[in-house]
Amino acid sequence: MRYTKSHEWVKVENSLATVGITKFAQKELGEVVFVQLPKVGTHVKASGEACVLESTKAAVDVYSPVSGQVVAVNDVAATHINQDPEGKGWLFRVALSHAEELTHLMTSAEYQKSVQLRS
């Protein structure tokens, strides 16, 4: 998995990127009560707005870590995002158009270090 400074994660398998928010982001947001997912077929750009989460604390934009076409969305994300944001709470899948963008994202160790600096 790779991570963004804005607390999204991406896991790539066979040029298909699964995107979600990190456990840290979910904890900071509090209970997520609504998820507005992108439409399948939408083209997203790296660092561009992709969807919106509403929690008991705030509404926030989720940014796509990579560019490409949305090929699937997790219709049950709102059910799972609070308990398993880095697993069953994934948000959408993207067919990568620029795999080299992954090199600009943080590794797990780099992300963990950045989160510790915020604590």
Buried (B, 14 or more C-beta within 10 A) or exposed (E): BBBBEBBBBBBBEEEBBBBBBBBBBBEBBEEBBEBEBBEEEBBBBBBEEBBBBBBEEEEBEBBBBBBBBBBBBBEEBBEBBBEBBBEBBBBBBBBBBEEEBBEEBBEEEEBBEBBEEEE
